[in-house]
Amino acid sequence: MAIDYETILRGKYPAKLHAQRVVQYIRSKVPDANGILYLEGRHTKLLEDSDMPEPFRQRRPFFYLTGCSLPDSYVIHDIETEKTTLFIPPIDPDDVIWSGLPMSVEEAKEKYDVDEVKYSNELNATLACIGNEKASVSSNATVFAIAGQVSEKVSFLNFPNTNFDLLKEAIGYTRVIKDEYELALIAKANAITAAAHHAVMKQVKNATNERELEALFLKECIKAGAKKQAYDGIFAAGTAAATLHYVKNDEPLGGKQLLLVDAGCEWECYASDITRAFPINGKFTPEARAIYDIVLRMQTECIAALKEGVVWDDVHVLAHKIAIEGLSELGILKGDKDEILAARTSVAFYPHGLGHYLGLDTHDTGGNPNYNDPDPFFRYLRVRGKLPAGAVITVEPGIYFCRFIIEPYLKDEKHAKFIDAEVLERYWAVGGVR
């Protein structure tokens, strides 16, 4: 059933619910934990050798406990009382001249799911007061904060203890399971992104260069209110699509078969991530259509396999099995399919993981990848273990014809016996489908 995200998003971002989840995790590790959670938002920073600010991106742990995108902000969550206090920048007359009036305490209290809002020049006094109160009743009172994300001017001297390790772990763990509001944010981002993809598909016949289509995509997102992208988009024509994270986006389209678009906006810090490949002139070549159909089958069957408790490694292997079957039917691969799987020869054509968690980051927390895995099948998986109910995960298999990756396989006896180089010659121009 489709999410009625517009209705859901009329409410407040559930920051206090997230704080409760984080505290529950911390207490699963430290049963008698008490004190406060302390987080800082991203601070404004000037570009190097410039008086202009860097593009602002809110710290995700801070947003998760506040829903607040304001720079130079802070939050305290009292573990015992469950009181959340947000600190926002005070009014600076010089800033008002250039940037207008900032959000007021009253406006912030109305907008965010917090109990109290103060200006940030009250932060240390508030910390001192809370610290004294906590220390008077418990020697275990602790400030849980994130290492490297505490300003030098901030003092925790009045608290008996500090812990700079557990909070980041706790937030990373709890972010995996999305609540209804988070699902609505992702659905909103996905809806805008889907419309932008459609606009690119409609215009591709009239474009002459990849950059025109990237510009169109950005225009459609901004027009819909999504000014920020979840990641740098990929607009790759022809053989450029065989480069997984292609970055140029400025090559001509003429004479090329497919355009691969991997792009997504974010909505209130939550990411979308959609990839599609389609013929530039509106009609597939037989080779491109054959590869497209294999990848489509990889995706649909892997999505159908998803449910709570499924081991993600198994779903990834399923994608490889389907790829091997399809490439064997085309004659690109030859020999026993089980032997091809065991040799890992299909990695030459499908060298990345099947997908990743999606949320406040495009590659969201909780995946626990092992990039030192000696098995090339699993080395780049961004998710390991069983899938939990309530998580959002992408399923984005691909087949690519990248000479840099495949040619070493053709020179390796272990793999070369499974690849028909003569048949392969017909497919280099396809580039890649994801």
N, C-alpha and C positions, 0 to 999 in steps of 0.2 A: 504494500500500500504506500502511495506517495506521501511524503512528509508535507504537511501544510506549514511550511517554514515561515511564511509571512505572518501568520497568526502567532506562532510560537515566539518569533523575534520581536513581538511587541512588548514582551516581558523583559526582565533584567537578566543579564548574564549571571549564572548561578555560582558566584564566587564563594559564598559561604558553604555551599554544598561541597565544593572542591576542597576547601580548607578542612572540612570534617573528614573527608576521605584521606587527606594527607596526614592528619593527626592519627587517624585509625592505623595507617601504615606505620607511622613512627612508633606508636604504642605496641604494634606487633613485634617491633625490634627492641624497644625500651619500654616495658610494661608500665613503669611508674613515671613516664615522661611528663614533665610539667614545665611551664614557662611560656615562651612565645615563639611563634614563627616570625621571622624578619626577612623581608625581601626589598630590594631596590629595583626601580624601573631603570631603563637605559637612560644615561645622562646625555645631554646635548654635548656635541663635540665638534670642533672646527676641523675642516679639511686641512691636511698638512699644507703648510705654506700658503694659507688662505684665511680670509676673515669670513668665509661662508661655511655654514654648518654641513656636516655629513648628512646624507639621507637618513631619516630616523626610522629605526625598527625596534619596536618594544621588546624587551626581554620576555621570553615566553613564560618562564616560571612566575614572574611577577604578574603577567596578564592572567595566568591561570587562577591566581588567588584574588584578582581584583576586577578583571574585565576592563581595566583602565589603560588607555593608550597614551596618556599624558607623559611627556618626558620629565625627568628630574623629580620623580614621585617615589613614595615609600609606603610600605604597609607593615602593620603589626597585627598579628592574630593571636589573641590570648587563648592558650590551650584549655585552661580551666573554665573560663567564663564564655568562651566562644565569641568574644567581642572582636570585631575587626575594625581597625582604625586606619584610614587612608590619609596620607599626607601629600598635598599637592603644592606646586610652587606658589609663593605669594605674589601679589601684584608688584611688578617692577615698572615704574613710570617710563623708563627708557624703552622697555620692551613694548609697552602699550603704544608709544609713538609709532613704532615700526610695524608691529604685528597685531595691534588691537587688544581689546580686553581679554584676558585669559578666563578660563572657567572659574567660577566662584565656589566657595565652600558649599553654599546652598545648592547650586546646580549639580555639583559632584555628588552630594548626598542623595539627590533625587535620581540621578542617573545610575549610580553604581550600587551593587548589593553589599553594602558595608553599613556598620552601625554608627560610625562617627567619621567626620572629615575635618582635618586640621591643615594649617599651612605648614610647610616643611621646616620653617624656622622654629617650630615647636617640637621638633622630633627628639632632640637630645634630652630636653627637659621631661618629655613624656617617657622616654626610655629610663631615665634616672628614677622617676616616680614609680614606674611599674617594677623596676629592678629592686628597689627598696622594699616594696610591698611583698614581692615574691620571696626575697631573701629572708624576710622576717618570719616566714611560715615554713620554708623548705630549703634545705641545703642542696637539693637537687634541681632547683629552678635553673632552667637552661635557655639560652638563646639558640634556636636552630636557624642557621643562615647558610648561605652558599659561599664557599671559598672563592675569593677573587671578585666577589660582587658586594663588597661592603666598603663604603667610602672611608677614607682616613679620618674624616672629621666626626664620624659616628662613634659613640662610646657605649660599650657594654659593661663598664667597670662595676656597676651596681648589681650585676647578676653574678651568682656564684660560679656558673659554668657556661661554656659556649661549645657548640657542636657545629662544625663546618662541613660535615660529610653526609649526614643522613637526609637532609632536606631535599637536596637535588635528586637523590635516589628515590625518595618518596614521591616527589612530583612526577618524575619520569615514569614510575610504575603506575600511578593513578591516572595519568593522562591517556593510557592505552584504552581504557573503557570510556566511551562517550555517553554523555547524558543527552536527553532530548534536545536541549538548547544547542549543544555542540553539533549534533546531527543536522539541525536546522541551518546553522552557520555554514557547514560544509555543503549542504544541499543548495543554499543560496549561491555560494561561490561556484559550484558546479553548473548551475543553471545559466549564470552569466558566461562562464567559460564555454559551455556548449553552444550558446548563441553566437559567440565570437568565432568558434570553429566553423559553424555553418556559414557565417559571412565570408570567411576565407575560402571555403569550398565553392561558394557561388562566384567569387571574384577571380579564382585562380586562372581561368581561361584568358582573362583580360590583362593579367599581370605579366611583367617581363623579368622581374627580379625577386628573389626571396624577401628582400627588405620591404617591398611594397606590401607583402602579405603580413609580415610582422607588424608594420605600422597600422594596418587595418585591424589586426587582432587587438592591439593596444587601444586603438580608438574605440572599438566596440565595448571593451571592458570599462574604460574611463567614462564613456557615455552612460553606462549602466550604474556608475557610482563606485566601481572598483578601481581605484587609482593605482593600487600596488599589485604586482605580480607575485605569485607564490615562489617562482624561480625564474631564471632567465630562459625564455622560450627557445625552442628549437624549430627552425623552419628550413628543412633540408631537402633539396631537390636532387633526384637522380642518385648517383653513387655517394653523394654527401650523406645520404640517409644511413649509410653503413657505419658512420661515425656516431657512436652512441650518444655522446653529449656534444654534438656539433654546435659551434659557437659563432661561425662567421655570419650566417644569415644575410649574405650579400652577393650571392652568385646568380647568374642568369638562369632562367627556367627553360629556355629554348632547347629542343631536342632531347629532353629528359622525360623519363616515363612517369615516375611517382613523386609526389611531395609528401614528406613526413612532417607532421606538425605535432609537437609535444609542448603544450603550453597550458597555463592555468593561472587565473587570478586568485587573490585572497579576499576574503570578506571578514572584516573585523578580526584580523590576524589568523583566520582559519583558511587552510589551503584547499585548492582543487588541483587535480592532476589528470589531464585527458590527453591521450595520444591517438592520432588517426593517420593512416596513410591512404592516399587516393590518387587516381590518374590525373595528371595535369591537363591533358586534352579532353578529359571526360570519358575516355575509353581505355580499359586495361589492355595491355598486350597479353598474349596467352601466358607468357612466363610470369608476368607480374600478378596476373589473376590467380595462377596456381599457388604462388607463395602467399598471397593474401588469404586465400581460402584455408591454407594450412594454419596460418597464424590465428585466423578467426576461430577455427576449430579448437586450437590450443586454448584460446581464451574462454570460449563458451563452456567447454568441458571442465576446465579448471574452476570456473565460477560455480558450476553445478556441483562440484565436489566439496565446496566450502560449507562447513558447519562447525559448531562448537566442538573443540577437542581434536579436530583434524590436525595432523602433524604437517606443518608447512613444507618440510623437506619432501614429503610424499607427493604433495600437489605439484611441487617444482619438478620432481621426477616424472610425473604424469605428463607435464608439458613437453619434456624431452622425448618421452615415448611417442607422443603424437607427432612431434617434429620429425623423428626418425622414420616413422611410418610414412608420413607425407613425402619427405625427401627421397625415400626409397622408391615410392611409387613413381616419382618423376625421374628416377635413375641417377640422381645426384649422389645418393648413397647406395651402396651395394653390399651384399653379404648378409650374414645373419644379424637380425635386429638386436637380439640380446647381446651379441658380441660387440656390436657398435655401441650399445649403451654401456657395457662394462668397460670398453676402451675409452669412453668419454669423447668419442670423435664428434658427437653432435655439438659439443662446446664450441667447435670452430664456427658454427653457424648461429649459435645461441649462447653468447658468452656472459650473460648477466643474470641476475636474480629475477624471479617471477614478479615480484612486487614488494610493497613496503606498507607499513602503517601510515595513515594520513590523518592530519589534525592541525595542531598549531604550527607544525613544521611539515613540509612536503614529505620528507623522510622522518616521520614522527618517532617519538621515543618508544622504547619497549621492544625493539626488534632484536637486540642482543646479537648483532652479526659477529662472525668470526672470520676476519679477513686473512687469518693465518691458516685456515683450514687447508690441509694438503690436497684435498679432493677438489679438482677444478669445478666439479658440478655445484658445489656448495660455497665456494670461496666468496662469492659476491652476494650471497643471500643477506638481505637486510632484515629478515625475520627468521628466527630459529625457534623450534619448539611447537607446542600446541596452540591453536588459535582460541582465544577466549571469546565468549559471547559479548557483544556490545562494542567490539573493536571495528574500526574502519580500515580496510586494506585494499590496495590496488592489485589488479591482476593485469599485467602488461607484458605478455610474452613477445618474442620477436624472432625473426630470421633475417640474417644479414649476410651480405656478400662483400666482405672487407678483405682485400688482398693482403693487407698487413697481418691480419689474424689467420687467414686460411692458408696462405702459401707455406708457412712452416709445417702445417699438417700434411701438405702434399709432399713435403720432403722427408717426412718421418714415416718409416716403414710400418710402424704400429698403426698409423691412421690412414696412410695413403692407399692401402689395400681396400679400404671401405669407401673411397671417394672416386667417382668417375670424372676425371679432369676434363674429358671431352664434353660431356653433358654440362658440366659446371660452366663452361665457356659461355653458354647461352644465357646465363643468369647474372653475370656481373653487373649489367646495366640496370637491373632491378634496384640495386642499392640495398635497401633494407625496408622491412615492414615491421612495425610495432603497434 
